Amino acid sequence: MLNSVFLFLNLGGGEIFIVVLVIVMFFGSDKLPEIAKGLGRGIREINDAKNQIQNEIQKSTSGFSDEIKKHTSEIQSEIDKAGQSVKRQINDVGQVVKEEEKRIDDAIK
């Protein structure tokens, strides 16, 4: 991940060395561990907050997704029933047409 940041900033090895040297000169070598700890703690707190928000969103939307799945399955069931009813009616009409066709053929003979 750090490499992608350096690539994004277009920094090479020499530039990184100069940046580190300036930071050491500005803050001093004894302050660097404290700064690193503070940065790490801040990043950890941000990640924890992000995870909490994601968990809350998942908890609040899980009920919605369950309801949507329930209604979707009910609608699919109704569509299947309607389709079966239409198929039965078509078959019944087809049977009536065949019977009428047979009666007409018998009448013609």
C-alpha positions as CSV (number, residue, x, y, z in Angstrom):
1,M,0.0,0.0,0.0
2,L,2.8,2.4,0.8
3,N,4.3,1.8,-2.6
4,S,1.1,2.8,-4.3
5,V,1.1,6.1,-2.3
6,F,4.7,6.8,-3.4
7,L,3.8,6.0,-7.0
8,F,0.8,8.3,-6.7
9,L,3.0,11.1,-5.4
10,N,5.7,10.2,-8.0
11,L,8.4,9.9,-5.3
12,G,11.6,8.0,-5.9
13,G,14.1,6.7,-3.4
14,G,16.1,10.0,-3.2
15,E,13.0,12.1,-2.6
16,I,11.8,9.8,0.1
17,F,15.2,10.0,1.8
18,I,15.2,13.8,1.7
19,V,11.6,13.9,3.2
20,V,12.6,11.5,6.0
21,L,15.7,13.6,6.7
22,V,13.7,16.8,6.9
23,I,11.2,15.2,9.2
24,V,14.0,14.0,11.5
25,M,15.6,17.4,11.5
26,F,12.2,19.2,12.1
27,F,10.9,16.9,14.9
28,G,14.0,15.3,16.2
29,S,14.7,11.6,16.5
30,D,13.3,11.3,20.0
31,K,9.8,12.7,18.9
32,L,9.4,10.3,15.9
33,P,8.2,7.3,17.9
34,E,5.6,9.5,19.6
35,I,4.4,10.9,16.3
36,A,4.3,7.4,14.8
37,K,2.2,6.1,17.8
38,G,-0.1,9.0,17.5
39,L,-0.6,8.4,13.7
40,G,-1.1,4.7,14.3
41,R,-3.7,5.4,17.1
42,G,-5.5,7.9,14.9
43,I,-5.7,5.5,11.9
44,R,-6.9,2.7,14.2
45,E,-9.6,4.9,15.6
46,I,-10.7,5.9,12.1
47,N,-10.8,2.3,11.1
48,D,-12.8,1.3,14.2
49,A,-15.3,4.1,13.5
50,K,-15.6,3.0,9.9
51,N,-16.2,-0.6,11.0
52,Q,-18.9,0.5,13.5
53,I,-20.7,2.5,10.9
54,Q,-20.6,-0.4,8.4
55,N,-21.9,-2.8,11.1
56,E,-24.7,-0.4,12.0
57,I,-25.7,0.0,8.3
58,Q,-25.7,-3.8,7.8
59,K,-27.8,-4.3,11.0
60,S,-30.3,-1.7,9.9
61,T,-30.6,-2.9,6.4
62,S,-30.7,-6.6,7.1
63,G,-34.4,-6.3,8.1
64,F,-35.2,-4.6,4.8
65,S,-33.4,-7.2,2.7
66,D,-35.3,-10.0,4.6
67,E,-38.6,-8.2,3.9
68,I,-37.7,-7.7,0.2
69,K,-36.8,-11.4,-0.1
70,K,-40.1,-12.4,1.5
71,H,-42.2,-10.2,-0.7
72,T,-40.2,-11.2,-3.8
73,S,-40.9,-14.9,-3.1
74,E,-44.6,-14.1,-2.5
75,I,-44.8,-12.3,-5.8
76,Q,-43.0,-15.0,-7.6
77,S,-45.4,-17.6,-6.2
78,E,-48.4,-15.5,-7.4
79,I,-46.9,-15.2,-10.8
80,D,-46.4,-18.9,-11.0
81,K,-50.0,-19.6,-9.9
82,A,-51.2,-17.1,-12.6
83,G,-49.1,-18.8,-15.2
84,Q,-50.4,-22.2,-14.3
85,S,-54.0,-20.9,-14.5
86,V,-53.3,-19.4,-17.9
87,K,-51.8,-22.6,-19.1
88,R,-54.8,-24.6,-17.9
89,Q,-57.2,-22.2,-19.7
90,I,-55.2,-22.4,-22.9
91,N,-55.2,-26.2,-22.7
92,D,-59.0,-26.2,-22.1
93,V,-59.5,-23.9,-25.1
94,G,-57.3,-26.2,-27.2
95,Q,-59.3,-29.2,-26.1
96,V,-62.6,-27.5,-27.0
97,V,-61.2,-26.5,-30.4
98,K,-60.1,-30.1,-31.1
99,E,-63.6,-31.4,-30.1
100,E,-65.3,-28.8,-32.3
101,E,-62.9,-29.7,-35.2
102,K,-63.8,-33.4,-34.7
103,R,-67.5,-32.6,-34.7
104,I,-67.2,-30.5,-37.9
105,D,-65.2,-33.3,-39.6
106,D,-67.8,-35.8,-38.5
107,A,-70.6,-33.6,-39.8
108,I,-68.9,-33.1,-43.2
109,K,-68.4,-36.9,-43.7
